[in-house]
Amino acid sequence: MAMDVVDYEIKGAEMQFVEVELDPGEAAIGEAGSMMFMDAGIGMDTVFGDGSANQGGFFGKLLGAGKRLVTGESLFTTVYTNQSHGKLRVAFAAPYPGKILPMDLGKLGGTLICQKDAFLCAARGVSLGIALQQRLSTGFFGGEGFIMQKLDGDGLAFVHAGGTVVRRTLQPGQTLLVDTGCVVAYTPSVSFEIQYVGKIKTALFGGEGLFLAKLTGPGEIWLQSLPFSRLASRVFAAAPQRGGSREEGGLLTGLAGGGLLGGLLGGDDE
């Protein structure tokens, strides 16, 4: 089955969403919970697996669902089909601040490898699979584990990344060292390895961890400035540990606990 050819428009700056325009009979697949809005006349169907046409029979669907399960995604995806006689639109929203990247798989050699939670939506026909890291060191210390997502097909897929995104083209033999969490996606021709930072003092006190991702061309790579893990750790570190603000909340709690706040408020009545 040929890929659906869809038109799209990405809107927003920090919190983006993508509007996908569907001709009659066309469909898009999206991650569970990613839909923002859709026109009346679009039918929703939750399917087992990735919804691609190459899942033949029960065992094919079970295999597709299993691939999604090992990458940490839901067993199900949702297919949005235009059941009307005119053009309709469905929108998918990014899960956290960053950028939505349109990936034309047909122009990227038919395959893209990306981090486990990067996939947002795609034209019907794109297959979601798994890419196993071939080196033990990459799997253990690569930031994304042994298993990454693999998108196959010749249609459009939309990938989400955190912060600002940069695309780099690596020439044959050209190497780039990257923080392991900042790797969003790369073409299969790129070699992905892990390299120790080199000095124990740098590893312990440099704030960048023990390992860096070593990407060697030829191929295309996409990097993000704000991995979700980094965002989550900063939020957790800044969050009050006992509820309320650590400064203002602590002061108000102390005043209330000592009776001073109640005395001040009650003094107006006397």
RAZI-V151063 format. One record per residue. N is the residue number from 0. RES is the residue in one letter. SS is DSSP state (helix for helix, strand for strand, loop for the rest). PHI is phi in degrees with one decimal (* if undefined). D_FIRST is the distance of its C-alpha to the first C-alpha in Angstrom with 2 decimals. Layout:
{{N & RES & SS & PHI & D_FIRST} {N & RES & SS & PHI & D_FIRST}}
//
This chain:
{{0 & M & loop & * & 0.00} {1 & A & loop & -70.4 & 3.82} {2 & M & loop & -69.4 & 6.59} {3 & D & loop & -71.1 & 9.03} {4 & V & loop & -100.8 & 12.19} {5 & V & loop & -115.1 & 15.16} {6 & D & strand & -96.4 & 18.88} {7 & Y & strand & -151.5 & 21.27} {8 & E & strand & -148.2 & 24.99} {9 & I & strand & -94.4 & 26.77} {10 & K & strand & -123.3 & 30.16} {11 & G & loop & 98.3 & 33.22} {12 & A & loop & -117.0 & 35.15} {13 & E & loop & -79.5 & 35.99} {14 & M & loop & -113.4 & 33.84} {15 & Q & loop & -91.7 & 30.65} {16 & F & strand & -142.5 & 27.76} {17 & V & strand & -118.6 & 24.61} {18 & E & strand & -97.0 & 23.69} {19 & V & strand & -107.6 & 20.05} {20 & E & strand & -94.9 & 19.74} {21 & L & strand & -112.6 & 16.97} {22 & D & loop & -76.4 & 16.60} {23 & P & loop & -52.7 & 16.45} {24 & G & loop & 89.0 & 13.33} {25 & E & loop & -77.6 & 12.23} {26 & A & strand & -145.8 & 12.66} {27 & A & strand & -128.1 & 14.13} {28 & I & strand & -111.4 & 15.01} {29 & G & strand & -139.8 & 18.64} {30 & E & strand & -63.3 & 21.24} {31 & A & loop & -58.8 & 23.52} {32 & G & loop & 85.2 & 26.38} {33 & S & loop & -92.4 & 25.07} {34 & M & strand & -67.9 & 24.62} {35 & M & strand & -100.8 & 27.56} {36 & F & strand & -158.3 & 27.18} {37 & M & strand & -153.8 & 24.83} {38 & D & loop & -72.2 & 25.48} {39 & A & loop & -63.6 & 26.17} {40 & G & loop & 109.4 & 23.32} {41 & I & strand & -95.2 & 20.74} {42 & G & strand & -93.8 & 19.91} {43 & M & strand & -104.7 & 20.00} {44 & D & strand & -142.3 & 18.53} {45 & T & strand & -81.8 & 19.57} {46 & V & strand & -120.3 & 17.34} {47 & F & strand & -85.6 & 18.40} {48 & G & loop & 104.8 & 16.95} {49 & D & loop & -103.5 & 14.70} {50 & G & loop & 77.1 & 12.20} {51 & S & loop & -76.6 & 9.12} {52 & A & loop & -74.3 & 6.38} {53 & N & loop & -86.5 & 7.97} {54 & Q & loop & -90.4 & 11.16} {55 & G & loop & -92.7 & 11.92} {56 & G & helix & 75.9 & 15.25} {57 & F & helix & -65.8 & 18.22} {58 & F & helix & -68.3 & 18.87} {59 & G & helix & -65.4 & 15.50} {60 & K & helix & -67.0 & 16.09} {61 & L & helix & -64.3 & 19.67} {62 & L & helix & -64.8 & 18.92} {63 & G & helix & -62.9 & 16.81} {64 & A & helix & -67.1 & 19.76} {65 & G & helix & -63.4 & 22.21} {66 & K & helix & -61.3 & 20.89} {67 & R & helix & -68.2 & 21.36} {68 & L & helix & -64.8 & 24.75} {69 & V & helix & -72.7 & 26.14} {70 & T & loop & -89.7 & 25.37} {71 & G & loop & 86.5 & 27.43} {72 & E & loop & -95.3 & 24.79} {73 & S & loop & -68.1 & 24.39} {74 & L & loop & -66.9 & 22.64} {75 & F & strand & -118.5 & 20.73} {76 & T & strand & -124.9 & 18.62} {77 & T & strand & -114.3 & 18.42} {78 & V & strand & -103.2 & 15.51} {79 & Y & strand & -111.1 & 16.90} {80 & T & strand & -115.2 & 15.42} {81 & N & strand & -76.8 & 17.21} {82 & Q & loop & -101.1 & 18.48} {83 & S & loop & -100.1 & 20.99} {84 & H & loop & -106.9 & 21.38} {85 & G & loop & -135.0 & 22.16} {86 & K & loop & -72.7 & 21.26} {87 & L & strand & -133.5 & 21.85} {88 & R & strand & -126.8 & 22.30} {89 & V & strand & -132.3 & 22.06} {90 & A & strand & -118.5 & 24.07} {91 & F & strand & -124.6 & 24.07} {92 & A & strand & -103.4 & 27.42} {93 & A & loop & -69.9 & 28.50} {94 & P & loop & -78.8 & 30.36} {95 & Y & loop & -157.8 & 33.35} {96 & P & loop & -57.1 & 34.84} {97 & G & strand & 163.9 & 32.90} {98 & K & strand & -128.6 & 30.15} {99 & I & strand & -99.2 & 26.45} {100 & L & strand & -109.2 & 24.70} {101 & P & strand & -79.0 & 21.58} {102 & M & strand & -114.2 & 19.69} {103 & D & strand & -86.8 & 17.43} {104 & L & helix & -62.2 & 15.76} {105 & G & helix & -62.2 & 14.89} {106 & K & helix & -91.6 & 18.68} {107 & L & loop & -109.1 & 19.65} {108 & G & loop & 88.3 & 18.26} {109 & G & loop & 93.0 & 15.04} {110 & T & strand & -142.8 & 17.14} {111 & L & strand & -138.0 & 19.78} {112 & I & strand & -105.7 & 22.36} {113 & C & strand & -140.0 & 24.12} {114 & Q & loop & -64.1 & 26.75} {115 & K & loop & -61.8 & 26.03} {116 & D & loop & -105.9 & 26.41} {117 & A & loop & -81.7 & 25.02} {118 & F & strand & -65.6 & 21.51} {119 & L & strand & -113.8 & 21.72} {120 & C & strand & -162.7 & 18.40} {121 & A & strand & -162.9 & 15.08} {122 & A & strand & -70.3 & 12.27} {123 & R & loop & -58.8 & 9.55} {124 & G & loop & 113.9 & 7.18} {125 & V & loop & -72.3 & 10.44} {126 & S & strand & -100.9 & 11.75} {127 & L & strand & -102.9 & 15.49} {128 & G & strand & -127.1 & 17.55} {129 & I & strand & -124.1 & 21.18} {130 & A & strand & -123.9 & 23.27} {131 & L & strand & -88.9 & 26.59} {132 & Q & loop & -70.3 & 29.63} {133 & Q & loop & -81.5 & 31.12} {134 & R & loop & -105.7 & 34.67} {135 & L & helix & -61.0 & 36.75} {136 & S & helix & -62.7 & 38.54} {137 & T & helix & -65.4 & 35.37} {138 & G & helix & -66.0 & 34.24} {139 & F & helix & -76.5 & 37.68} {140 & F & helix & -118.9 & 38.69} {141 & G & loop & -82.0 & 35.59} {142 & G & loop & 87.9 & 35.53} {143 & E & loop & -109.3 & 31.97} {144 & G & loop & 80.4 & 32.71} {145 & F & loop & -74.4 & 30.95} {146 & I & strand & -116.4 & 27.47} {147 & M & strand & -123.8 & 25.42} {148 & Q & strand & -84.1 & 21.90} {149 & K & strand & -126.4 & 19.18} {150 & L & strand & -103.8 & 16.26} {151 & D & strand & -120.2 & 13.42} {152 & G & loop & 143.2 & 10.68} {153 & D & loop & -128.0 & 11.30} {154 & G & loop & -106.8 & 11.69} {155 & L & strand & -88.9 & 14.88} {156 & A & strand & -129.1 & 16.56} {157 & F & strand & -118.0 & 20.09} {158 & V & strand & -116.9 & 22.75} {159 & H & strand & -109.5 & 26.27} {160 & A & strand & -136.1 & 29.47} {161 & G & strand & -92.0 & 33.14} {162 & G & loop & 71.1 & 35.76} {163 & T & loop & -95.5 & 35.34} {164 & V & strand & -115.2 & 32.56} {165 & V & strand & -125.4 & 33.13} {166 & R & strand & -106.7 & 30.77} {167 & R & strand & -123.1 & 32.38} {168 & T & strand & -104.2 & 31.50} {169 & L & strand & -96.2 & 33.17} {170 & Q & loop & -80.7 & 34.39} {171 & P & loop & -54.2 & 34.62} {172 & G & loop & 85.0 & 37.23} {173 & Q & loop & -73.6 & 37.66} {174 & T & strand & -121.6 & 38.14} {175 & L & strand & -130.7 & 38.11} {176 & L & strand & -97.7 & 39.68} {177 & V & strand & -134.3 & 38.22} {178 & D & strand & -56.7 & 39.09} {179 & T & helix & -59.2 & 36.71} {180 & G & helix & -79.1 & 35.60} {181 & C & helix & -90.0 & 34.84} {182 & V & strand & -81.6 & 31.80} {183 & V & strand & -93.7 & 28.67} {184 & A & strand & -159.6 & 26.00} {185 & Y & strand & -160.1 & 25.88} {186 & T & loop & -79.1 & 23.76} {187 & P & loop & -61.2 & 23.80} {188 & S & loop & -72.7 & 26.32} {189 & V & loop & -80.5 & 28.92} {190 & S & strand & -88.1 & 31.38} {191 & F & strand & -113.9 & 32.19} {192 & E & strand & -129.4 & 35.60} {193 & I & strand & -116.2 & 38.42} {194 & Q & strand & -126.0 & 41.90} {195 & Y & strand & -68.4 & 45.12} {196 & V & loop & -65.1 & 46.92} {197 & G & loop & 109.6 & 49.95} {198 & K & loop & -120.2 & 52.93} {199 & I & helix & -64.7 & 53.75} {200 & K & helix & -65.3 & 55.43} {201 & T & helix & -65.7 & 52.35} {202 & A & helix & -64.6 & 50.14} {203 & L & helix & -82.0 & 52.47} {204 & F & helix & -119.9 & 53.55} {205 & G & loop & -80.9 & 51.09} {206 & G & loop & 80.6 & 48.71} {207 & E & loop & -106.6 & 45.60} {208 & G & loop & 87.0 & 45.44} {209 & L & loop & -87.0 & 45.87} {210 & F & strand & -133.4 & 42.72} {211 & L & strand & -123.8 & 40.65} {212 & A & strand & -82.7 & 37.12} {213 & K & strand & -108.1 & 37.32} {214 & L & strand & -106.2 & 34.34} {215 & T & strand & -123.1 & 34.55} {216 & G & loop & -76.1 & 32.57} {217 & P & loop & -89.1 & 30.88} {218 & G & strand & 147.6 & 28.11} {219 & E & strand & -106.2 & 27.53} {220 & I & strand & -132.9 & 28.89} {221 & W & strand & -125.2 & 29.16} {222 & L & strand & -121.6 & 32.32} {223 & Q & strand & -115.4 & 33.53} {224 & S & loop & -85.8 & 37.18} {225 & L & loop & -135.6 & 37.22} {226 & P & loop & -61.4 & 35.44} {227 & F & helix & -61.0 & 35.30} {228 & S & helix & -62.8 & 37.53} {229 & R & helix & -69.8 & 40.15} {230 & L & helix & -61.1 & 40.01} {231 & A & helix & -64.6 & 40.40} {232 & S & helix & -67.2 & 43.31} {233 & R & helix & -67.6 & 45.13} {234 & V & helix & -63.0 & 44.80} {235 & F & helix & -64.8 & 46.04} {236 & A & helix & -67.5 & 48.94} {237 & A & helix & -86.2 & 50.02} {238 & A & loop & -73.4 & 49.74} {239 & P & loop & -60.1 & 53.04} {240 & Q & loop & -84.1 & 53.51} {241 & R & loop & -120.4 & 55.59} {242 & G & loop & 86.5 & 54.11} {243 & G & loop & 76.2 & 55.27} {244 & S & loop & -75.1 & 56.15} {245 & R & loop & -70.2 & 58.04} {246 & E & loop & -93.3 & 60.61} {247 & E & helix & -64.5 & 61.05} {248 & G & helix & -62.8 & 60.08} {249 & G & helix & -65.9 & 62.48} {250 & L & helix & -65.9 & 65.31} {251 & L & helix & -64.2 & 64.80} {252 & T & helix & -64.7 & 64.60} {253 & G & helix & -65.3 & 67.81} {254 & L & helix & -63.2 & 69.61} {255 & A & helix & -67.0 & 68.53} {256 & G & helix & -65.9 & 69.39} {257 & G & helix & -87.4 & 72.85} {258 & G & loop & 83.6 & 73.62} {259 & L & helix & -69.0 & 74.08} {260 & L & helix & -64.4 & 71.30} {261 & G & helix & -65.5 & 72.64} {262 & G & helix & -67.5 & 76.16} {263 & L & helix & -66.9 & 75.18} {264 & L & helix & -69.0 & 73.32} {265 & G & helix & -77.6 & 76.11} {266 & G & helix & -66.3 & 78.83} {267 & D & loop & -70.5 & 78.09} {268 & D & loop & -87.5 & 79.13} {269 & E & loop & -93.9 & 82.52}}
//
